[in-house]
Structures are given as structure tokens and as C-alpha cells.
Amino acid sequence: MMKSVLIIGVLLAILGIVGLAIPVFTTTQTKDVAKLGDVKVQSREQTSHAIPPLLSGGVLVLGVVLIGVGALSKSA
């Protein structure tokens, strides 16, 4: 049980660090606009997503706390 808490803590800490290092990322979606027989007209739409620094910091802190809880209960 505590090993899983430690693993979840490490994953959350890594996600928090990545969120702080790369706060904005872009995704691309291809949509069909029109279809005439075998001919398709498609458009690509790019969307930017921003991760709030407060959220990334909170996830990082939660991960560090879970790592501490997992490490303390493992040694006890």
C-alpha cells in the first residue's frame, strides 16, 4: 500500500515539474470540411492550452508530500 503511495507521489511530482517547465502546449486537430466523392477537403486547427502555475505547483507539493508519507511509513 505504501509503495503505491510513493509511486503516485513520484508521478505527481514529475507532472508538477513538467507543468512548471512547459506551461503552454499546442494540440493539432484535423477536421473534414467537405467531401466530394473521393476528394476530401480538410482543415487543421491548432489549439493552445495553458496550465496555471498554481496548479502545477500544487501538484508538485502534493507529490512531495506523498513521497514523504511513503518514505516515512516505509521506514517505520
C-alpha positions as CSV (number, residue, x, y, z in Angstrom):
1,M,0.0,0.0,0.0
2,M,2.7,2.5,0.9
3,K,4.8,1.6,-2.1
4,S,1.9,2.7,-4.3
5,V,1.7,6.0,-2.4
6,L,5.3,6.5,-3.0
7,I,4.9,5.8,-6.8
8,I,1.9,8.1,-7.1
9,G,3.9,10.8,-5.3
10,V,6.8,10.5,-7.7
11,L,4.4,10.6,-10.7
12,L,2.7,13.7,-9.3
13,A,6.0,15.4,-8.6
14,I,7.2,14.7,-12.2
15,L,3.9,16.0,-13.6
16,G,4.2,19.2,-11.5
17,I,7.8,19.8,-12.7
18,V,6.8,19.3,-16.3
19,G,3.8,21.6,-15.8
20,L,6.1,24.3,-14.5
21,A,8.7,23.8,-17.2
22,I,6.2,23.7,-20.1
23,P,3.2,25.8,-19.1
24,V,1.8,26.1,-22.6
25,F,1.4,23.4,-25.2
26,T,-0.4,23.2,-28.6
27,T,-2.5,20.4,-30.0
28,T,-3.5,20.0,-33.6
29,Q,-6.8,18.5,-34.8
30,T,-7.7,17.6,-38.4
31,K,-11.3,18.1,-39.4
32,D,-13.1,17.2,-42.6
33,V,-14.6,20.3,-44.1
34,A,-16.2,18.9,-47.3
35,K,-16.3,15.6,-49.1
36,L,-17.0,15.3,-52.8
37,G,-16.7,11.7,-54.0
38,D,-13.1,10.7,-53.4
39,V,-11.9,14.2,-52.8
40,K,-11.8,15.4,-49.2
41,V,-11.1,19.0,-48.0
42,Q,-9.6,19.1,-44.6
43,S,-8.6,21.8,-42.2
44,R,-6.1,21.7,-39.4
45,E,-6.9,23.5,-36.3
46,Q,-4.3,24.3,-33.6
47,T,-5.4,24.9,-30.1
48,S,-3.2,26.3,-27.3
49,H,-3.6,25.0,-23.8
50,A,-2.2,26.8,-20.7
51,I,-1.5,25.1,-17.4
52,P,-1.8,27.5,-14.5
53,P,1.4,27.7,-12.5
54,L,-0.6,27.5,-9.2
55,L,-2.0,24.1,-10.4
56,S,1.5,22.8,-11.3
57,G,2.9,24.0,-8.1
58,G,0.1,22.4,-6.1
59,V,0.6,19.0,-7.9
60,L,4.3,19.2,-7.2
61,V,3.8,19.9,-3.5
62,L,1.2,17.1,-3.2
63,G,3.7,14.7,-4.9
64,V,6.5,15.7,-2.5
65,V,4.1,15.2,0.5
66,L,3.1,11.8,-0.8
67,I,6.8,10.9,-1.3
68,G,7.4,11.9,2.3
69,V,4.5,9.9,3.6
70,G,5.5,6.9,1.7
71,A,9.1,7.1,2.8
72,L,8.3,7.7,6.5
73,S,5.8,4.8,6.7
74,K,8.2,2.5,4.8
75,S,11.0,3.2,7.4
76,A,8.6,2.8,10.4
